[in-house]
Amino acid sequence: MKNVVFITGATSGFGEAAAQVFADAGWALVLSGRRLARLQALKARLGAQVPVHIVELDVRDNEAVSHAVMALPEGFADITALINNAGLALAPQPAQRVELEDWQTMIDTNVTGLVNVTHALLPTLIRHGAGASIINVGSIAGQWPYPGSHVYGATKAFVKQFSYNLRCDLLGTGVRVTDLAPGIAETEFTLVRTKGDQAASDNLYRGTTPLSAQDIAEQMFYIATLPAHMNINRLEVMPVRQAWQPFAIDRD
């Protein structure tokens, strides 16, 4: 039986790069995302290598998630690895200047969406047993606070703790759970966060060497292909040129 990976948020960034990495290794792909045209382009590109099933899906919609999982065709239904990649950051301004709608969108996507997909696929992963993996894409923001992170960082802290708690509940099933927490990475992340401000995105990455989507995709594949008796609980990955700073101090 061919290994099958289910990737949410597969239309860009880490998810798109992961689709290519897993396809190169011969895995069958279930690719989900909200942008159907991008999913179709991915299937056209990767379908010559491996079987590809695409699902236009908003992970915030639990009914749609459940239907998508129940409707997986033969050959795609035995999921070996789930990559909960769908997520976003919005509103980098201070909390007191942020619209409540942006907070709610981050919670609905990064928390509720991840929970919806995980819950729907847990029976499948447990049936698969030894070697099955859940890889939740967290962030260093789930561990380390910074100005403007407010609800985004809080959602990624949820991802970290949810991953740890899943490990406890899945003990004895053979299913592995990892919180993969990247640092600064050059993707569409900042464009989404700033609602299309290309200059802000360019300024963030200018003059440094951030992680790439490929870097994180390769870590996903490494985690998913470890020997079945091994689990990485949390993998925090930062570029060499990123580190912590002293505490901020307010002065008169």
Summary of the structure (lengths in Angstrom):
residues: 252
radius of gyration: 17.9
end to end distance: 66.6
largest distance: 66.6
contacts: 805
relative contact order: 0.14
helix: 44%
strand: 15%
